Amino acid sequence: WDLPSLRYHFVEGDCELVPGIKLIETSGHVPGHQAVLVGLPETGAFLLAIDAVPHSSMLDADTHWVMPIDMDEKDTRKSTRKLVVSQK
């Protein structure tokens, strides 16, 4: 990740990297956090929530506990709702 030959392109917010791969802004855990939504032709969408939703028991944004390492409770819950909607 720190090789001089690598060139990074920083993005903010939601964006489509390439067809079928989307970055979803999920601040709350940390500012600028992003999840990855991959569209798979045979099985459909696959969400890599990373640290935004570390366990499936935390998918209900209104009732799940927010982890002490989440920096912003309001944004954490907002991001959880956004990820649930992205799967529909």
FIMIVO-98485 format. One record per atom (N, C-alpha, C): y, z, x; atom name. Coordinates in nm, 4 decimals, decimal comma, always signed. Each point is the difference from the previous one (the first is absolute). Layout:
N
<rec><py>Y</py><pz>Z</pz><px>X</px><atom>CA</atom></rec>
...
This chain:
88
<rec><py>-0,1200</py><pz>+0,0000</pz><px>+0,0801</px><atom>N</atom></rec>
<rec><py>+0,1200</py><pz>+0,0000</pz><px>-0,0801</px><atom>CA</atom></rec>
<rec><py>+0,1269</py><pz>+0,0000</pz><px>+0,0847</px><atom>C</atom></rec>
<rec><py>-0,0125</py><pz>+0,0321</pz><px>+0,1276</px><atom>N</atom></rec>
<rec><py>+0,1204</py><pz>+0,0041</pz><px>+0,0827</px><atom>CA</atom></rec>
<rec><py>-0,0033</py><pz>-0,1024</pz><px>+0,1135</px><atom>C</atom></rec>
<rec><py>-0,0687</py><pz>-0,1097</pz><px>-0,0223</px><atom>N</atom></rec>
<rec><py>-0,0050</py><pz>-0,1064</pz><px>+0,1000</px><atom>CA</atom></rec>
<rec><py>+0,1276</py><pz>-0,0835</pz><px>-0,0067</px><atom>C</atom></rec>
<rec><py>+0,0600</py><pz>-0,0302</pz><px>+0,1133</px><atom>N</atom></rec>
<rec><py>+0,1237</py><pz>-0,0791</pz><px>+0,0000</px><atom>CA</atom></rec>
<rec><py>-0,0149</py><pz>-0,1371</pz><px>-0,0661</px><atom>C</atom></rec>
<rec><py>-0,1206</py><pz>-0,0551</pz><px>+0,0006</px><atom>N</atom></rec>
<rec><py>-0,0202</py><pz>-0,1330</pz><px>-0,0570</px><atom>CA</atom></rec>
<rec><py>-0,0035</py><pz>-0,0001</pz><px>-0,1534</px><atom>C</atom></rec>
<rec><py>-0,0157</py><pz>+0,1160</pz><px>-0,0615</px><atom>N</atom></rec>
<rec><py>-0,0054</py><pz>+0,0072</pz><px>-0,1460</px><atom>CA</atom></rec>
<rec><py>+0,1401</py><pz>-0,0090</pz><px>-0,0596</px><atom>C</atom></rec>
<rec><py>+0,0100</py><pz>-0,0708</pz><px>-0,1103</px><atom>N</atom></rec>
<rec><py>+0,1272</py><pz>-0,0132</pz><px>-0,0715</px><atom>CA</atom></rec>
<rec><py>-0,0199</py><pz>+0,0550</pz><px>-0,1409</px><atom>C</atom></rec>
<rec><py>+0,0810</py><pz>+0,0932</pz><px>-0,0368</px><atom>N</atom></rec>
<rec><py>-0,0106</py><pz>+0,0623</pz><px>-0,1313</px><atom>CA</atom></rec>
<rec><py>+0,1082</py><pz>-0,0527</pz><px>-0,0929</px><atom>C</atom></rec>
<rec><py>-0,0350</py><pz>-0,0082</pz><px>-0,1264</px><atom>N</atom></rec>
<rec><py>+0,0961</py><pz>-0,0371</pz><px>-0,1038</px><atom>CA</atom></rec>
<rec><py>+0,0028</py><pz>+0,1167</pz><px>-0,0985</px><atom>C</atom></rec>
<rec><py>+0,1088</py><pz>+0,0725</pz><px>-0,0027</px><atom>N</atom></rec>
<rec><py>+0,0107</py><pz>+0,1158</pz><px>-0,0871</px><atom>CA</atom></rec>
<rec><py>+0,0419</py><pz>-0,0434</pz><px>-0,1395</px><atom>C</atom></rec>
<rec><py>-0,0617</py><pz>+0,0622</pz><px>-0,1000</px><atom>N</atom></rec>
<rec><py>+0,0328</py><pz>-0,0302</pz><px>-0,1389</px><atom>CA</atom></rec>
<rec><py>+0,0336</py><pz>+0,1297</pz><px>-0,0724</px><atom>C</atom></rec>
<rec><py>+0,0816</py><pz>-0,0110</pz><px>-0,1014</px><atom>N</atom></rec>
<rec><py>+0,0323</py><pz>+0,1135</pz><px>-0,0854</px><atom>CA</atom></rec>
<rec><py>-0,0346</py><pz>-0,0367</pz><px>-0,1430</px><atom>C</atom></rec>
<rec><py>-0,0489</py><pz>+0,0972</pz><px>-0,0733</px><atom>N</atom></rec>
<rec><py>-0,0330</py><pz>-0,0243</pz><px>-0,1396</px><atom>CA</atom></rec>
<rec><py>-0,1311</py><pz>-0,0756</pz><px>-0,0147</px><atom>C</atom></rec>
<rec><py>-0,0235</py><pz>-0,0501</pz><px>-0,1198</px><atom>N</atom></rec>
<rec><py>-0,1216</py><pz>-0,0762</pz><px>-0,0290</px><atom>CA</atom></rec>
<rec><py>+0,0148</py><pz>-0,1412</pz><px>+0,0549</px><atom>C</atom></rec>
<rec><py>-0,1074</py><pz>-0,0547</pz><px>+0,0511</px><atom>N</atom></rec>
<rec><py>+0,0045</py><pz>-0,1400</pz><px>+0,0432</px><atom>CA</atom></rec>
<rec><py>-0,1416</py><pz>-0,0553</pz><px>+0,0092</px><atom>C</atom></rec>
<rec><py>-0,0085</py><pz>-0,1307</pz><px>-0,0090</px><atom>N</atom></rec>
<rec><py>-0,1279</py><pz>-0,0679</pz><px>+0,0180</px><atom>CA</atom></rec>
<rec><py>-0,0039</py><pz>-0,0502</pz><px>+0,1439</px><atom>C</atom></rec>
<rec><py>-0,0938</py><pz>+0,0544</pz><px>+0,0787</px><atom>N</atom></rec>
<rec><py>-0,0128</py><pz>-0,0420</pz><px>+0,1403</px><atom>CA</atom></rec>
<rec><py>-0,0466</py><pz>-0,1435</pz><px>+0,0102</px><atom>C</atom></rec>
<rec><py>-0,1099</py><pz>-0,0251</pz><px>-0,0654</px><atom>N</atom></rec>
<rec><py>-0,0593</py><pz>-0,1334</pz><px>-0,0108</px><atom>CA</atom></rec>
<rec><py>-0,0619</py><pz>-0,0050</pz><px>-0,1388</px><atom>C</atom></rec>
<rec><py>-0,0318</py><pz>-0,1177</pz><px>-0,0506</px><atom>N</atom></rec>
<rec><py>-0,0615</py><pz>-0,0041</pz><px>-0,1329</px><atom>CA</atom></rec>
<rec><py>-0,1227</py><pz>+0,0921</pz><px>-0,0084</px><atom>C</atom></rec>
<rec><py>+0,0030</py><pz>+0,0898</pz><px>-0,0971</px><atom>N</atom></rec>
<rec><py>-0,1124</py><pz>+0,0901</pz><px>-0,0214</px><atom>CA</atom></rec>
<rec><py>+0,0120</py><pz>+0,1350</pz><px>+0,0688</px><atom>C</atom></rec>
<rec><py>+0,1018</py><pz>+0,0197</pz><px>+0,0824</px><atom>N</atom></rec>
<rec><py>+0,0197</py><pz>+0,1293</pz><px>+0,0666</px><atom>CA</atom></rec>
<rec><py>+0,1439</py><pz>+0,0453</pz><px>-0,0215</px><atom>C</atom></rec>
<rec><py>+0,0133</py><pz>+0,1101</pz><px>-0,0746</px><atom>N</atom></rec>
<rec><py>+0,1328</py><pz>+0,0520</pz><px>-0,0329</px><atom>CA</atom></rec>
<rec><py>+0,0189</py><pz>+0,1393</pz><px>+0,0593</px><atom>C</atom></rec>
<rec><py>+0,1202</py><pz>+0,0256</pz><px>+0,0476</px><atom>N</atom></rec>
<rec><py>+0,0398</py><pz>+0,1342</pz><px>+0,0405</px><atom>CA</atom></rec>
<rec><py>+0,0755</py><pz>+0,0620</pz><px>-0,1163</px><atom>C</atom></rec>
<rec><py>-0,0331</py><pz>+0,1237</pz><px>-0,0321</px><atom>N</atom></rec>
<rec><py>+0,0645</py><pz>+0,0705</pz><px>-0,1101</px><atom>CA</atom></rec>
<rec><py>+0,0694</py><pz>+0,1229</pz><px>+0,0576</px><atom>C</atom></rec>
<rec><py>+0,1304</py><pz>+0,0059</pz><px>-0,0179</px><atom>N</atom></rec>
<rec><py>+0,0769</py><pz>+0,1136</pz><px>+0,0506</px><atom>CA</atom></rec>
<rec><py>-0,0407</py><pz>+0,1255</pz><px>-0,0751</px><atom>C</atom></rec>
<rec><py>-0,0406</py><pz>+0,1026</pz><px>+0,0726</px><atom>N</atom></rec>
<rec><py>-0,0488</py><pz>+0,1240</pz><px>-0,0603</px><atom>CA</atom></rec>
<rec><py>+0,0591</py><pz>+0,1214</pz><px>+0,0711</px><atom>C</atom></rec>
<rec><py>+0,1310</py><pz>+0,0027</pz><px>+0,0105</px><atom>N</atom></rec>
<rec><py>+0,0643</py><pz>+0,1168</pz><px>+0,0609</px><atom>CA</atom></rec>
<rec><py>-0,0333</py><pz>+0,1240</pz><px>-0,0815</px><atom>C</atom></rec>
<rec><py>+0,0104</py><pz>+0,1123</pz><px>+0,0628</px><atom>N</atom></rec>
<rec><py>-0,0329</py><pz>+0,1278</pz><px>-0,0628</px><atom>CA</atom></rec>
<rec><py>-0,0759</py><pz>+0,0829</pz><px>+0,1006</px><atom>C</atom></rec>
<rec><py>-0,1119</py><pz>-0,0556</pz><px>+0,0459</px><atom>N</atom></rec>
<rec><py>-0,0727</py><pz>+0,0658</pz><px>+0,1085</px><atom>CA</atom></rec>
<rec><py>+0,0920</py><pz>+0,0043</pz><px>+0,1213</px><atom>C</atom></rec>
<rec><py>+0,0503</py><pz>-0,1144</pz><px>+0,0388</px><atom>N</atom></rec>
<rec><py>+0,1036</py><pz>-0,0130</pz><px>+0,1029</px><atom>CA</atom></rec>
<rec><py>+0,0886</py><pz>-0,1179</pz><px>-0,0400</px><atom>C</atom></rec>
<rec><py>+0,1262</py><pz>+0,0004</pz><px>+0,0418</px><atom>N</atom></rec>
<rec><py>+0,0871</py><pz>-0,1141</pz><px>-0,0307</px><atom>CA</atom></rec>
<rec><py>-0,0552</py><pz>-0,1290</pz><px>+0,0602</px><atom>C</atom></rec>
<rec><py>+0,0010</py><pz>-0,1061</pz><px>-0,0793</px><atom>N</atom></rec>
<rec><py>-0,0444</py><pz>-0,1300</pz><px>+0,0486</px><atom>CA</atom></rec>
<rec><py>-0,1502</py><pz>-0,0227</pz><px>-0,0027</px><atom>C</atom></rec>
<rec><py>-0,0763</py><pz>+0,0956</pz><px>-0,0508</px><atom>N</atom></rec>
<rec><py>-0,1461</py><pz>-0,0155</pz><px>-0,0066</px><atom>CA</atom></rec>
<rec><py>-0,0344</py><pz>-0,1209</pz><px>-0,0853</px><atom>C</atom></rec>
<rec><py>-0,1052</py><pz>-0,0710</pz><px>+0,0373</px><atom>N</atom></rec>
<rec><py>-0,0435</py><pz>-0,1155</pz><px>-0,0779</px><atom>CA</atom></rec>
<rec><py>-0,1508</py><pz>+0,0030</pz><px>-0,0198</px><atom>C</atom></rec>
<rec><py>-0,0416</py><pz>-0,0418</pz><px>-0,1177</px><atom>N</atom></rec>
<rec><py>-0,1406</py><pz>-0,0205</pz><px>-0,0307</px><atom>CA</atom></rec>
<rec><py>-0,0253</py><pz>-0,1504</pz><px>+0,0064</px><atom>C</atom></rec>
<rec><py>-0,1269</py><pz>-0,0377</pz><px>+0,0027</px><atom>N</atom></rec>
<rec><py>-0,0363</py><pz>-0,1412</pz><px>+0,0105</px><atom>CA</atom></rec>
<rec><py>-0,0895</py><pz>-0,0361</pz><px>-0,1182</px><atom>C</atom></rec>
<rec><py>+0,0370</py><pz>-0,1052</pz><px>-0,0717</px><atom>N</atom></rec>
<rec><py>-0,0794</py><pz>-0,0513</pz><px>-0,1113</px><atom>CA</atom></rec>
<rec><py>-0,0562</py><pz>-0,1350</pz><px>+0,0414</px><atom>C</atom></rec>
<rec><py>-0,1326</py><pz>-0,0072</pz><px>+0,0041</px><atom>N</atom></rec>
<rec><py>-0,0680</py><pz>-0,1220</pz><px>+0,0442</px><atom>CA</atom></rec>
<rec><py>-0,0702</py><pz>-0,0623</pz><px>-0,1202</px><atom>C</atom></rec>
<rec><py>+0,0292</py><pz>-0,1256</pz><px>-0,0268</px><atom>N</atom></rec>
<rec><py>-0,0668</py><pz>-0,0725</pz><px>-0,1079</px><atom>CA</atom></rec>
<rec><py>-0,1253</py><pz>-0,0668</pz><px>+0,0539</px><atom>C</atom></rec>
<rec><py>-0,1154</py><pz>+0,0455</pz><px>-0,0449</px><atom>N</atom></rec>
<rec><py>-0,1273</py><pz>-0,0558</pz><px>+0,0450</px><atom>CA</atom></rec>
<rec><py>-0,0532</py><pz>-0,0953</pz><px>-0,1061</px><atom>C</atom></rec>
<rec><py>-0,0362</py><pz>-0,1219</pz><px>+0,0385</px><atom>N</atom></rec>
<rec><py>-0,0385</py><pz>-0,1009</pz><px>-0,0988</px><atom>CA</atom></rec>
<rec><py>-0,1205</py><pz>+0,0379</pz><px>-0,0856</px><atom>C</atom></rec>
<rec><py>-0,0967</py><pz>+0,0700</pz><px>+0,0562</px><atom>N</atom></rec>
<rec><py>-0,1215</py><pz>+0,0291</pz><px>-0,0762</px><atom>CA</atom></rec>
<rec><py>+0,0051</py><pz>+0,1317</pz><px>-0,0760</px><atom>C</atom></rec>
<rec><py>+0,0733</py><pz>+0,0973</pz><px>+0,0519</px><atom>N</atom></rec>
<rec><py>-0,0016</py><pz>+0,1326</pz><px>-0,0620</px><atom>CA</atom></rec>
<rec><py>+0,1338</py><pz>+0,0436</pz><px>-0,0568</px><atom>C</atom></rec>
<rec><py>+0,1053</py><pz>-0,0742</pz><px>+0,0260</px><atom>N</atom></rec>
<rec><py>+0,1322</py><pz>+0,0367</pz><px>-0,0503</px><atom>CA</atom></rec>
<rec><py>+0,0781</py><pz>+0,0821</pz><px>+0,1003</px><atom>C</atom></rec>
<rec><py>+0,1003</py><pz>+0,0693</pz><px>-0,0498</px><atom>N</atom></rec>
<rec><py>+0,0913</py><pz>+0,0737</pz><px>+0,0869</px><atom>CA</atom></rec>
<rec><py>-0,0664</py><pz>+0,1223</pz><px>+0,0623</px><atom>C</atom></rec>
<rec><py>+0,0361</py><pz>+0,0248</pz><px>+0,1256</px><atom>N</atom></rec>
<rec><py>-0,0459</py><pz>+0,1182</pz><px>+0,0729</px><atom>CA</atom></rec>
<rec><py>+0,1239</py><pz>+0,0666</pz><px>+0,0579</px><atom>C</atom></rec>
<rec><py>+0,0214</py><pz>+0,1248</pz><px>-0,0361</px><atom>N</atom></rec>
<rec><py>+0,1200</py><pz>+0,0718</pz><px>+0,0421</px><atom>CA</atom></rec>
<rec><py>-0,0315</py><pz>+0,0941</pz><px>+0,1149</px><atom>C</atom></rec>
<rec><py>+0,0766</py><pz>-0,0136</pz><px>+0,1069</px><atom>N</atom></rec>
<rec><py>-0,0053</py><pz>+0,0943</pz><px>+0,1115</px><atom>CA</atom></rec>
<rec><py>+0,1243</py><pz>+0,0876</pz><px>-0,0127</px><atom>C</atom></rec>
<rec><py>-0,0150</py><pz>+0,1135</pz><px>-0,0649</px><atom>N</atom></rec>
<rec><py>+0,1149</py><pz>+0,0871</pz><px>-0,0266</px><atom>CA</atom></rec>
<rec><py>+0,0421</py><pz>+0,0781</pz><px>+0,1239</px><atom>C</atom></rec>
<rec><py>-0,0857</py><pz>+0,0049</pz><px>+0,0990</px><atom>N</atom></rec>
<rec><py>+0,0233</py><pz>+0,0716</pz><px>+0,1248</px><atom>CA</atom></rec>
<rec><py>+0,0309</py><pz>+0,1468</pz><px>-0,0351</px><atom>C</atom></rec>
<rec><py>+0,1127</py><pz>+0,0551</pz><px>+0,0429</px><atom>N</atom></rec>
<rec><py>+0,0312</py><pz>+0,1406</pz><px>-0,0267</px><atom>CA</atom></rec>
<rec><py>+0,0760</py><pz>+0,0216</pz><px>-0,1304</px><atom>C</atom></rec>
<rec><py>+0,0327</py><pz>-0,1054</pz><px>-0,0723</px><atom>N</atom></rec>
<rec><py>+0,0744</py><pz>+0,0158</pz><px>-0,1255</px><atom>CA</atom></rec>
<rec><py>-0,0846</py><pz>+0,0722</pz><px>-0,1045</px><atom>C</atom></rec>
<rec><py>-0,1271</py><pz>-0,0333</pz><px>-0,0084</px><atom>N</atom></rec>
<rec><py>-0,0948</py><pz>+0,0651</pz><px>-0,0912</px><atom>CA</atom></rec>
<rec><py>-0,1295</py><pz>+0,0177</pz><px>+0,0790</px><atom>C</atom></rec>
<rec><py>-0,0156</py><pz>+0,1132</pz><px>+0,0674</px><atom>N</atom></rec>
<rec><py>-0,1151</py><pz>+0,0164</pz><px>+0,0883</px><atom>CA</atom></rec>
<rec><py>-0,1342</py><pz>+0,0206</pz><px>-0,0700</px><atom>C</atom></rec>
<rec><py>+0,0012</py><pz>+0,0266</pz><px>-0,1304</px><atom>N</atom></rec>
<rec><py>-0,1261</py><pz>+0,0215</pz><px>-0,0712</px><atom>CA</atom></rec>
<rec><py>+0,0158</py><pz>-0,0454</pz><px>-0,1446</px><atom>C</atom></rec>
<rec><py>-0,1054</py><pz>-0,0552</pz><px>-0,0558</px><atom>N</atom></rec>
<rec><py>+0,0068</py><pz>-0,0526</pz><px>-0,1372</px><atom>CA</atom></rec>
<rec><py>+0,0345</py><pz>+0,1075</pz><px>-0,1030</px><atom>C</atom></rec>
<rec><py>-0,0265</py><pz>+0,1254</pz><px>+0,0302</px><atom>N</atom></rec>
<rec><py>+0,0343</py><pz>+0,1076</pz><px>-0,0938</px><atom>CA</atom></rec>
<rec><py>+0,1510</py><pz>+0,0191</pz><px>-0,0124</px><atom>C</atom></rec>
<rec><py>+0,0761</py><pz>-0,0680</pz><px>+0,0850</px><atom>N</atom></rec>
<rec><py>+0,1453</py><pz>+0,0158</pz><px>+0,0013</px><atom>CA</atom></rec>
<rec><py>+0,0718</py><pz>-0,1172</pz><px>-0,0664</px><atom>C</atom></rec>
<rec><py>-0,0717</py><pz>-0,0820</pz><px>-0,0772</px><atom>N</atom></rec>
<rec><py>+0,0605</py><pz>-0,1175</pz><px>-0,0617</px><atom>CA</atom></rec>
<rec><py>+0,0875</py><pz>+0,0302</pz><px>-0,1209</px><atom>C</atom></rec>
<rec><py>-0,0100</py><pz>+0,1189</pz><px>-0,0565</px><atom>N</atom></rec>
<rec><py>+0,0872</py><pz>+0,0365</pz><px>-0,1115</px><atom>CA</atom></rec>
<rec><py>+0,1254</py><pz>+0,0647</pz><px>+0,0584</px><atom>C</atom></rec>
<rec><py>+0,1078</py><pz>-0,0760</pz><px>+0,0042</px><atom>N</atom></rec>
<rec><py>+0,1230</py><pz>+0,0455</pz><px>+0,0653</px><atom>CA</atom></rec>
<rec><py>+0,0613</py><pz>+0,1218</pz><px>-0,0681</px><atom>C</atom></rec>
<rec><py>-0,0307</py><pz>+0,0203</pz><px>-0,1270</px><atom>N</atom></rec>
<rec><py>+0,0603</py><pz>+0,1120</pz><px>-0,0721</px><atom>CA</atom></rec>
<rec><py>-0,0708</py><pz>+0,1324</pz><px>+0,0256</px><atom>C</atom></rec>
<rec><py>-0,1271</py><pz>-0,0050</pz><px>+0,0383</px><atom>N</atom></rec>
<rec><py>-0,0756</py><pz>+0,1246</pz><px>+0,0128</px><atom>CA</atom></rec>
<rec><py>-0,0499</py><pz>+0,0299</pz><px>+0,1408</px><atom>C</atom></rec>
<rec><py>-0,0084</py><pz>-0,0992</pz><px>+0,0867</px><atom>N</atom></rec>
<rec><py>-0,0574</py><pz>+0,0298</pz><px>+0,1318</px><atom>CA</atom></rec>
<rec><py>+0,0955</py><pz>+0,0820</pz><px>+0,0849</px><atom>C</atom></rec>
<rec><py>-0,0586</py><pz>+0,0791</pz><px>+0,0863</px><atom>N</atom></rec>
<rec><py>+0,0818</py><pz>+0,0797</pz><px>+0,0916</px><atom>CA</atom></rec>
<rec><py>+0,0531</py><pz>-0,0902</pz><px>+0,1102</px><atom>C</atom></rec>
<rec><py>+0,1198</py><pz>+0,0300</pz><px>+0,0440</px><atom>N</atom></rec>
<rec><py>+0,0611</py><pz>-0,0738</pz><px>+0,1101</px><atom>CA</atom></rec>
<rec><py>-0,0316</py><pz>+0,0765</pz><px>+0,1277</px><atom>C</atom></rec>
<rec><py>-0,0427</py><pz>-0,0715</pz><px>+0,1024</px><atom>N</atom></rec>
<rec><py>-0,0389</py><pz>+0,0644</pz><px>+0,1250</px><atom>CA</atom></rec>
<rec><py>+0,1224</py><pz>+0,0522</pz><px>+0,0753</px><atom>C</atom></rec>
<rec><py>-0,0161</py><pz>+0,1074</pz><px>+0,0735</px><atom>N</atom></rec>
<rec><py>+0,1121</py><pz>+0,0544</pz><px>+0,0778</px><atom>CA</atom></rec>
<rec><py>+0,0580</py><pz>-0,1003</pz><px>+0,1003</px><atom>C</atom></rec>
<rec><py>-0,0793</py><pz>-0,0974</pz><px>+0,0409</px><atom>N</atom></rec>
<rec><py>+0,0503</py><pz>-0,0982</pz><px>+0,0969</px><atom>CA</atom></rec>
<rec><py>+0,0767</py><pz>-0,1144</pz><px>-0,0663</px><atom>C</atom></rec>
<rec><py>+0,0016</py><pz>-0,0050</pz><px>-0,1337</px><atom>N</atom></rec>
<rec><py>+0,0810</py><pz>-0,1002</pz><px>-0,0702</px><atom>CA</atom></rec>
<rec><py>+0,1457</py><pz>+0,0442</pz><px>+0,0063</px><atom>C</atom></rec>
<rec><py>+0,0856</py><pz>-0,0882</pz><px>+0,0460</px><atom>N</atom></rec>
<rec><py>+0,1390</py><pz>+0,0373</pz><px>+0,0254</px><atom>CA</atom></rec>
<rec><py>+0,0862</py><pz>+0,0076</pz><px>-0,1260</px><atom>C</atom></rec>
<rec><py>-0,0363</py><pz>-0,0745</pz><px>-0,1048</px><atom>N</atom></rec>
<rec><py>+0,0836</py><pz>-0,0042</pz><px>-0,1198</px><atom>CA</atom></rec>
<rec><py>-0,0896</py><pz>-0,0040</pz><px>-0,1234</px><atom>C</atom></rec>
<rec><py>-0,0040</py><pz>+0,1099</pz><px>-0,0748</px><atom>N</atom></rec>
<rec><py>-0,0902</py><pz>+0,0090</pz><px>-0,1152</px><atom>CA</atom></rec>
<rec><py>+0,0309</py><pz>-0,1052</pz><px>-0,1056</px><atom>C</atom></rec>
<rec><py>+0,1272</py><pz>-0,0185</pz><px>-0,0327</px><atom>N</atom></rec>
<rec><py>+0,0384</py><pz>-0,0974</pz><px>-0,1030</px><atom>CA</atom></rec>
<rec><py>-0,0449</py><pz>-0,1407</pz><px>+0,0392</px><atom>C</atom></rec>
<rec><py>+0,0268</py><pz>-0,0402</pz><px>+0,1243</px><atom>N</atom></rec>
<rec><py>-0,0397</py><pz>-0,1338</pz><px>+0,0448</px><atom>CA</atom></rec>
<rec><py>-0,1514</py><pz>-0,0133</pz><px>+0,0124</px><atom>C</atom></rec>
<rec><py>-0,0677</py><pz>+0,1088</pz><px>+0,0356</px><atom>N</atom></rec>
<rec><py>-0,1465</py><pz>-0,0035</pz><px>+0,0072</px><atom>CA</atom></rec>
<rec><py>-0,0580</py><pz>-0,0313</pz><px>-0,1373</px><atom>C</atom></rec>
<rec><py>+0,0486</py><pz>+0,0677</pz><px>-0,1019</px><atom>N</atom></rec>
<rec><py>-0,0498</py><pz>-0,0242</pz><px>-0,1360</px><atom>CA</atom></rec>
<rec><py>+0,0378</py><pz>-0,1404</pz><px>-0,0486</px><atom>C</atom></rec>
<rec><py>+0,1209</py><pz>-0,0441</pz><px>+0,0324</px><atom>N</atom></rec>
<rec><py>+0,0440</py><pz>-0,1352</pz><px>-0,0369</px><atom>CA</atom></rec>
<rec><py>-0,0894</py><pz>-0,1050</pz><px>+0,0658</px><atom>C</atom></rec>
<rec><py>-0,0325</py><pz>+0,0187</pz><px>+0,1265</px><atom>N</atom></rec>
<rec><py>-0,0854</py><pz>-0,0951</pz><px>+0,0716</px><atom>CA</atom></rec>
<rec><py>-0,1412</py><pz>-0,0008</pz><px>-0,0561</px><atom>C</atom></rec>
<rec><py>-0,0498</py><pz>+0,1180</pz><px>-0,0391</px><atom>N</atom></rec>
<rec><py>-0,1339</py><pz>+0,0065</pz><px>-0,0593</px><atom>CA</atom></rec>
<rec><py>-0,0036</py><pz>-0,0810</pz><px>-0,1292</px><atom>C</atom></rec>
<rec><py>+0,1008</py><pz>+0,0164</pz><px>-0,0841</px><atom>N</atom></rec>
<rec><py>+0,0063</py><pz>-0,0783</pz><px>-0,1251</px><atom>CA</atom></rec>
<rec><py>+0,0041</py><pz>-0,1501</pz><px>+0,0301</px><atom>C</atom></rec>
<rec><py>+0,0779</py><pz>-0,0366</pz><px>+0,0990</px><atom>N</atom></rec>
<rec><py>+0,0141</py><pz>-0,1411</pz><px>+0,0378</px><atom>CA</atom></rec>
<rec><py>-0,1345</py><pz>-0,0583</pz><px>+0,0445</px><atom>C</atom></rec>
<rec><py>-0,0767</py><pz>+0,0771</pz><px>+0,0754</px><atom>N</atom></rec>
<rec><py>-0,1299</py><pz>-0,0490</pz><px>+0,0465</px><atom>CA</atom></rec>
<rec><py>-0,0994</py><pz>-0,0132</pz><px>-0,1142</px><atom>C</atom></rec>
<rec><py>+0,0033</py><pz>+0,0925</pz><px>-0,0937</px><atom>N</atom></rec>
<rec><py>-0,0899</py><pz>-0,0084</pz><px>-0,1156</px><atom>CA</atom></rec>
<rec><py>+0,0317</py><pz>-0,1254</pz><px>-0,0807</px><atom>C</atom></rec>
<rec><py>+0,1275</py><pz>-0,0277</pz><px>-0,0214</px><atom>N</atom></rec>
<rec><py>+0,0416</py><pz>-0,1195</pz><px>-0,0746</px><atom>CA</atom></rec>
<rec><py>-0,0406</py><pz>-0,1268</pz><px>+0,0753</px><atom>C</atom></rec>
<rec><py>+0,0051</py><pz>+0,0017</pz><px>+0,1329</px><atom>N</atom></rec>
<rec><py>-0,0342</py><pz>-0,1194</pz><px>+0,0783</px><atom>CA</atom></rec>
<rec><py>-0,1460</py><pz>-0,0400</pz><px>-0,0170</px><atom>C</atom></rec>
<rec><py>-0,0828</py><pz>+0,0916</pz><px>-0,0448</px><atom>N</atom></rec>
<rec><py>-0,1425</py><pz>-0,0267</pz><px>-0,0174</px><atom>CA</atom></rec>
<rec><py>-0,0336</py><pz>-0,0555</pz><px>-0,1373</px><atom>C</atom></rec>
<rec><py>+0,0969</py><pz>-0,0071</pz><px>-0,0892</px><atom>N</atom></rec>
<rec><py>-0,0273</py><pz>-0,0471</pz><px>-0,1370</px><atom>CA</atom></rec>
<rec><py>+0,0240</py><pz>-0,1477</pz><px>-0,0122</px><atom>C</atom></rec>
